[in-house]
Amino acid sequence: MRLLPFLAAVLMPCATLAQGAETGKDIVLAGRDFQERLGETSKVSGDIIMGVMLTTDAPGAAAPAITTGRPPDWTTATDWSPVCVRLVSKDGNYEAENTYMVRPGYGAAVAPFPYLGKHAADLAARKAVALVRAGRCGSRNQPVLPSLWRGPEQADPTLHVYLNTAGNPAMVAVGRRGELYAGACENVAELTGLKYTAHCAIPLDRLPAGAEPLPLSFFVTRANTEEVFQTDLLRVLPDE
């Protein structure tokens, strides 16, 4: 009996990719069902980086429309490339995390990751952020891809990073030694906003174009201690 859940976990992604191959879709959901949760309480999270976007977290009338640029290795890949897309509302009542698969040899400049959930209206009306990582969900060490959250018309020349710092002061540095950019993050803590409390705005013109990952470092001051959190950014934009 224990073998059945294991076989289902192994075979389900295979069946999904086979379906994608048959239908000609370039980007498909890795699992059978879209994983999301909408409730009246917020789940506690230890993650620091909650959103990396080319738009702010402002609510709007449109349903979620997550898009990214195309990393160079998608074009040369001979197998499907996994991508993790996580959506989180500021009040923490909504969360979704799903792995998508990108077809080998993907050549389009823009990669759309369709919202397949049942709460589009609820999500559109909330402050919320998106975090897109190259790789399957479950790893926090994969590079981040900047994403458009509610469509290209809301894009601006700024990389918006949202952090879960519990209201503590934070700074951001770009580059191995912060040589590309360094600055303080804005405190955006609210009584009803539990999932992220800091907003780091990084001018895009301070981020050099290229295929090499850019190191992002975040410094969070808690009491008299400074903690450092790092991730890599793939500077691929949907309009390039």
VENBELUR-V77061 format. One line per field, one symbol per residue. psi: psi as a letter, one per 20 degrees, with the letter a starting at -180 (. if undefined). burial: b if it has 16 or more other ideal C-beta (glycine too) atoms within 10 Angstrom, else e. Layout:
psi: ???
burial: ???
This chain:
psi: hihghghghghghghghgghhhijphpqphrhqporpoaiqppppjqgohqorjrajprrhqrpnpqraoqhihhiqirppqppppppqhiihpqpoqprppqqkpiqhpopnqpjajkggghhiqprrqppqorqqhpjiqqqppqpgkqhijqrlqooppqnjkjqqqqqpprhkkihqprqqpokpqhjnhhqiqoooophiioqqripqpppppopoodjppqppqrqpompqij.
burial: eeeeeeeeeeeebeebbeebeeeeebbbbbbeeeebeeeeebeeeeebbbbbbbbbbeeeeeebbbbbbbbeebeeeeebbbbbbbbbbbbbbbbbebbbbbbeebeeeebebbbebebeeebbebbbbbbbbbeebeeeebbbbbbbbbeeebbeebbbbbbbbeebebbbbbbeebebbbeebeebeeeebbbbbbbbebeeeebeeeeeebbbbbbbeeeeeeeebebebbbbbbee
